[in-house]
Structure formats: structure tokens, C-alpha cells
Amino acid sequence: LSLSSSASGASVVAIDNKIEQAMDLVKNHLMYAVREEVEVLKEQIKELLEKNSQLERENSLLKTLASPEQLEKFQSRLPAEVLCPEEQSPGVAAPAQHSGGSAV
């Protein structure tokens, strides 16, 4: 009885070790996948920030070059929430302003 009991105990330990190894493998795979996705998202954020900056410069230039009549005509075509986002209803959150830094 002693031999089968110790063999059974060794089998349980071996199974526990295999389970732990499998869990470590899954954890490592998930961590790698998450890191990869974070890098992709960081690159997308960088590209979007650059594009936003470019569009803001273009917008500023166009406002500078446009005549007051052109600006008035353009603004009359825009919906009110685009012209005055701070006057939105309290239930609607305004888009967050982000600095150049990344929190990711």
C-alpha cells in the first residue's frame, strides 16, 4: 500500500507541475500579445496626434487667409454644437483634450 500511495503522490505532483507549466505558457503568450497590441496602439496614437496637429495648423492658416465674409458664410453652415461645444447639454460629455504625452 505504501508503494501505490507514494506513486499516486508523485503522479499528483507531476500533474500539478504540468498544469503550472501550461499556465505559465498561457500567461507568457497573453503578455506577449498584450505588449504587441500596446505597441500598435501607441503607434496609432502617435500618428493621430501628428495628423491632429497638422489639421490644426491647416485650420489656423485657413482662418488667417479667409475673409470675414467667408468665415461667416462657413460658420453659418455648421451645426451649433460644432461652433459652441461648451454649450452642449449637461448629459453630453465634451471630448477630452490630450497633450502630446501618452499615458499608455
MIDO-439576 format. One record per atom (N, C-alpha, C): atom name; residue number from 1; residue in one letter; x, y, z. Coordinates in steps of 0.1 Angstrom, whole numbers, plus 5000, padded with zeros to 4 digits. Each point is the difference from the previous one (the first is absolute). Example, Ala and Ser with C-alpha at 12.3 -4.5 7.8 and 13.67 -1.06 7.14 Angstrom:
! MIDO-439576
PT  site  pos  code     X     Y     Z
PT     N    1     a  5132  4943  5078
PT    CA    1     a  4991  5012  5000
PT     C    1     a  5009  5012  5000
PT     N    2     s  4996  5011  4993
PT    CA    2     s  5009  5011  5000
PT     C    2     s  4992  5011  5008
This chain:
! MIDO-439576
PT  site  pos  code     X     Y     Z
PT     N    1     l  5008  4988  5000
PT    CA    1     l  4992  5012  5000
PT     C    1     l  5009  5012  5000
PT     N    2     s  5011  5000  5007
PT    CA    2     s  5009  5011  5000
PT     C    2     s  5005  5004  4987
PT     N    3     l  5003  4990  4991
PT    CA    3     l  5006  5003  4987
PT     C    3     l  4989  5007  4991
PT     N    4     s  4988  4995  5000
PT    CA    4     s  4990  5006  4992
PT     C    4     s  4996  5014  5005
PT     N    5     s  5001  5003  5013
PT    CA    5     s  4997  5013  5005
PT     C    5     s  5011  5010  4996
PT     N    6     s  5012  4996  5001
PT    CA    6     s  5011  5009  4996
PT     C    6     s  5000  5002  4985
PT     N    7     a  4997  4990  4992
PT    CA    7     a  4999  5001  4985
PT     C    7     a  4988  5010  4997
PT     N    8     s  4989  4999  5007
PT    CA    8     s  4989  5008  4998
PT     C    8     s  5003  5015  5003
PT     N    9     g  5008  5002  5011
PT    CA    9     g  5004  5013  5004
PT     C    9     g  5009  5006  4990
PT     N   10     a  5010  4992  4995
PT    CA   10     a  5009  5005  4989
PT     C   10     a  4992  5004  4988
PT     N   11     s  4990  4992  4996
PT    CA   11     s  4992  5003  4989
PT     C   11     s  4992  5013  5001
PT     N   12     v  4995  5003  5012
PT    CA   12     v  4993  5012  5003
PT     C   12     v  5010  5012  4998
PT     N   13     v  5012  4998  5006
PT    CA   13     v  5010  5011  4999
PT     C   13     v  5004  5002  4985
PT     N   14     a  5001  4990  4992
PT    CA   14     a  5004  5001  4986
PT     C   14     a  4988  5007  4993
PT     N   15     i  4988  4997  5003
PT    CA   15     i  4989  5006  4993
PT     C   15     i  4999  5015  5004
PT     N   16     d  5002  5003  5013
PT    CA   16     d  5001  5014  5004
PT     C   16     d  5011  5008  4993
PT     N   17     n  5011  4994  4998
PT    CA   17     n  5011  5006  4993
PT     C   17     n  4996  5003  4986
PT     N   18     k  4994  4990  4993
PT    CA   18     k  4996  5002  4986
PT     C   18     k  4989  5011  4999
PT     N   19     i  4991  5001  5010
PT    CA   19     i  4990  5010  5000
PT     C   19     i  5007  5014  5002
PT     N   20     e  5009  5001  5009
PT    CA   20     e  5007  5013  5002
PT     C   20     e  5008  5004  4988
PT     N   21     q  5007  4990  4993
PT    CA   21     q  5007  5004  4988
PT     C   21     q  4990  5005  4989
PT     N   22     a  4989  4993  4999
PT    CA   22     a  4990  5004  4990
PT     C   22     a  4995  5014  5003
PT     N   23     m  4997  5003  5013
PT    CA   23     m  4995  5013  5004
PT     C   23     m  5011  5011  4997
PT     N   24     d  5013  4997  5003
PT    CA   24     d  5011  5009  4997
PT     C   24     d  5001  5003  4985
PT     N   25     l  4998  4990  4992
PT    CA   25     l  5000  5001  4985
PT     C   25     l  4989  5009  4996
PT     N   26     v  4988  4998  5005
PT    CA   26     v  4989  5008  4996
PT     C   26     v  5002  5015  5004
PT     N   27     k  5005  5002  5012
PT    CA   27     k  5003  5013  5006
PT     C   27     k  5010  5007  4991
PT     N   28     n  5011  4993  4996
PT    CA   28     n  5010  5006  4992
PT     C   28     n  4995  5004  4986
PT     N   29     h  4991  4991  4995
PT    CA   29     h  4994  5003  4987
PT     C   29     h  4991  5012  5000
PT     N   30     l  4992  5001  5011
PT    CA   30     l  4991  5011  5001
PT     C   30     l  5008  5013  5002
PT     N   31     m  5010  5000  5008
PT    CA   31     m  5008  5012  5003
PT     C   31     m  5007  5005  4987
PT     N   32     y  5005  4990  4992
PT    CA   32     y  5006  5004  4987
PT     C   32     y  4990  5006  4991
PT     N   33     a  4988  4994  4999
PT    CA   33     a  4989  5006  4992
PT     C   33     a  4996  5014  5004
PT     N   34     v  4999  5002  5013
PT    CA   34     v  4996  5013  5005
PT     C   34     v  5010  5010  4997
PT     N   35     r  5013  4997  5003
PT    CA   35     r  5011  5009  4997
PT     C   35     r  5000  5004  4985
PT     N   36     e  4998  4990  4991
PT    CA   36     e  4999  5003  4986
PT     C   36     e  4989  5009  4997
PT     N   37     e  4988  4998  5005
PT    CA   37     e  4989  5008  4998
PT     C   37     e  5002  5014  5005
PT     N   38     v  5007  5002  5012
PT    CA   38     v  5003  5013  5005
PT     C   38     v  5009  5008  4991
PT     N   39     e  5010  4993  4994
PT    CA   39     e  5009  5006  4991
PT     C   39     e  4992  5005  4987
PT     N   40     v  4991  4992  4995
PT    CA   40     v  4992  5004  4989
PT     C   40     v  4992  5013  5003
PT     N   41     l  4993  4999  5012
PT    CA   41     l  4992  5011  5004
PT     C   41     l  5008  5013  5003
PT     N   42     k  5012  4999  5005
PT    CA   42     k  5009  5011  5002
PT     C   42     k  5003  5007  4987
PT     N   43     e  5003  4991  4990
PT    CA   43     e  5003  5006  4987
PT     C   43     e  4988  5007  4994
PT     N   44     q  4988  4994  5001
PT    CA   44     q  4988  5006  4995
PT     C   44     q  4998  5014  5007
PT     N   45     i  5002  5000  5013
PT    CA   45     i  4998  5013  5008
PT     C   45     i  5010  5010  4994
PT     N   46     k  5012  4996  4998
PT    CA   46     k  5011  5009  4995
PT     C   46     k  4995  5006  4987
PT     N   47     e  4996  4991  4991
PT    CA   47     e  4995  5004  4986
PT     C   47     e  4988  5010  5001
PT     N   48     l  4991  4997  5009
PT    CA   48     l  4988  5008  5002
PT     C   48     l  5004  5014  5005
PT     N   49     l  5009  5000  5010
PT    CA   49     l  5004  5013  5006
PT     C   49     l  5007  5008  4989
PT     N   50     e  5008  4994  4992
PT    CA   50     e  5007  5007  4989
PT     C   50     e  4990  5006  4990
PT     N   51     k  4990  4991  4996
PT    CA   51     k  4990  5004  4991
PT     C   51     k  4991  5012  5006
PT     N   52     n  4997  4999  5013
PT    CA   52     n  4992  5010  5006
PT     C   52     n  5008  5013  5000
PT     N   53     s  5013  5000  5003
PT    CA   53     s  5008  5012  5000
PT     C   53     s  5000  5006  4986
PT     N   54     q  5002  4992  4990
PT    CA   54     q  5000  5005  4986
PT     C   54     q  4987  5006  4997
PT     N   55     l  4989  4994  5003
PT    CA   55     l  4987  5006  4997
PT     C   55     l  4997  5013  5008
PT     N   56     e  5005  5001  5012
PT    CA   56     e  4999  5012  5008
PT     C   56     e  5008  5011  4993
PT     N   57     r  5012  4997  4995
PT    CA   57     r  5008  5010  4993
PT     C   57     r  4993  5005  4988
PT     N   58     e  4995  4990  4992
PT    CA   58     e  4992  5004  4988
PT     C   58     e  4988  5008  5003
PT     N   59     n  4993  4996  5010
PT    CA   59     n  4988  5008  5004
PT     C   59     n  5003  5014  5004
PT     N   60     s  5011  5002  5007
PT    CA   60     s  5004  5013  5004
PT     C   60     s  5004  5008  4988
PT     N   61     l  5008  4994  4991
PT    CA   61     l  5004  5007  4988
PT     C   61     l  4987  5004  4992
PT     N   62     l  4991  4991  4998
PT    CA   62     l  4988  5003  4992
PT     C   62     l  4992  5011  5007
PT     N   63     k  4999  5000  5013
PT    CA   63     k  4993  5011  5007
PT     C   63     k  5007  5013  4998
PT     N   64     t  5013  5000  5000
PT    CA   64     t  5008  5012  4998
PT     C   64     t  4998  5006  4986
PT     N   65     l  5000  4991  4990
PT    CA   65     l  4999  5004  4986
PT     C   65     l  4985  5004  4995
PT     N   66     a  4990  4994  5008
PT    CA   66     a  4987  5002  4996
PT     C   66     a  4995  5015  5003
PT     N   67     s  4992  5005  4992
PT    CA   67     s  4994  5013  5003
PT     C   67     s  4989  4998  5010
PT     N   68     p  4996  5011  5007
PT    CA   68     p  4990  4999  5010
PT     C   68     p  4986  4995  4994
PT     N   69     e  4998  5004  4987
PT    CA   69     e  4988  4996  4994
PT     C   69     e  5000  4985  4997
PT     N   70     q  5012  4994  4996
PT    CA   70     q  5001  4986  4998
PT     C   70     q  4998  4992  5013
PT     N   71     l  5006  5005  5011
PT    CA   71     l  4999  4994  5013
PT     C   71     l  4985  5000  5005
PT     N   72     e  4993  5011  4998
PT    CA   72     e  4986  5001  5004
PT     C   72     e  4992  4990  4992
PT     N   73     k  5002  4999  4987
PT    CA   73     k  4993  4991  4991
PT     C   73     k  5002  4986  5004
PT     N   74     f  5013  4997  5003
PT    CA   74     f  5003  4986  5004
PT     C   74     f  4994  4996  5014
PT     N   75     q  5001  5009  5009
PT    CA   75     q  4995  4998  5013
PT     C   75     q  4984  4999  5000
PT     N   76     s  4994  5006  4991
PT    CA   76     s  4985  4999  4999
PT     C   76     s  4996  4986  4996
PT     N   77     r  5009  4993  4993
PT    CA   77     r  4996  4987  4996
PT     C   77     r  5003  4989  5010
PT     N   78     l  5008  5003  5011
PT    CA   78     l  5003  4990  5010
PT     C   78     l  4989  4999  5010
PT     N   79     p  4998  4988  5005
PT    CA   79     p  4990  4998  5011
PT     C   79     p  5005  5007  5013
PT     N   80     a  4990  5004  5008
PT    CA   80     a  5003  5008  5012
PT     C   80     a  5010  4993  5009
PT     N   81     e  4999  4986  5002
PT    CA   81     e  5009  4993  5009
PT     C   81     e  5015  5000  4996
PT     N   82     v  5002  5003  4987
PT    CA   82     v  5014  5001  4995
PT     C   82     v  5006  5013  5003
PT     N   83     l  4991  5011  4999
PT    CA   83     l  5005  5013  5003
PT     C   83     l  5002  5003  5015
PT     N   84     c  4991  4994  5008
PT    CA   84     c  5000  5003  5014
PT     C   84     c  4999  4987  5008
PT     N   85     p  5011  4992  5000
PT    CA   85     p  4999  4987  5007
PT     C   85     p  4998  5002  5015
PT     N   86     e  5005  5011  5006
PT    CA   86     e  4998  5002  5015
PT     C   86     e  4986  5002  5004
PT     N   87     e  4991  5003  4990
PT    CA   87     e  4986  5002  5003
PT     C   87     e  4991  4988  4998
PT     N   88     q  5007  4988  4999
PT    CA   88     q  4992  4988  4998
PT     C   88     q  4992  4997  5013
PT     N   89     s  4990  4991  4998
PT    CA   89     s  4992  4997  5012
PT     C   89     s  5009  4993  5010
PT     N   90     p  4996  5001  5014
PT    CA   90     p  5009  4994  5010
PT     C   90     p  5001  4985  4999
PT     N   91     g  4991  4993  4994
PT    CA   91     g  5001  4986  4999
PT     C   91     g  5010  4995  4989
PT     N   92     v  5005  5009  4992
PT    CA   92     v  5009  4997  4989
PT     C   92     v  5014  5004  5004
PT     N   93     a  5009  4991  5001
PT    CA   93     a  5014  5003  5004
PT     C   93     a  5007  5006  4988
PT     N   94     a  5008  5010  5002
PT    CA   94     a  5008  5006  4990
PT     C   94     a  5012  4991  4998
PT     N   95     p  5006  4999  4988
PT    CA   95     p  5012  4992  4998
PT     C   95     p  5011  5005  5008
PT     N   96     a  5008  4990  5005
PT    CA   96     a  5012  5003  5009
PT     C   96     a  5011  5006  4991
PT     N   97     q  5007  5010  5006
PT    CA   97     q  5011  5006  4994
PT     C   97     q  5012  4993  5004
PT     N   98     h  5009  4996  4991
PT    CA   98     h  5012  4992  5004
PT     C   98     h  5012  5008  4996
PT     N   99     s  5010  5000  5009
PT    CA   99     s  5013  5006  4997
PT     C   99     s  5008  4991  4991
PT     N  100     g  5012  5004  4997
PT    CA  100     g  5009  4992  4991
PT     C  100     g  5004  4987  5006
PT     N  101     g  5000  4999  5013
PT    CA  101     g  5005  4987  5007
PT     C  101     g  4990  4989  4999
PT     N  102     s  5005  4988  5002
PT    CA  102     s  4991  4988  5000
PT     C  102     s  4999  4994  5013
PT     N  103     a  4988  4996  5005
PT    CA  103     a  4999  4993  5013
PT     C  103     a  5002  4985  4999
PT     N  104     v  5001  4995  4987
PT    CA  104     v  5002  4986  4998
PT     C  104     v  5014  4996  5001
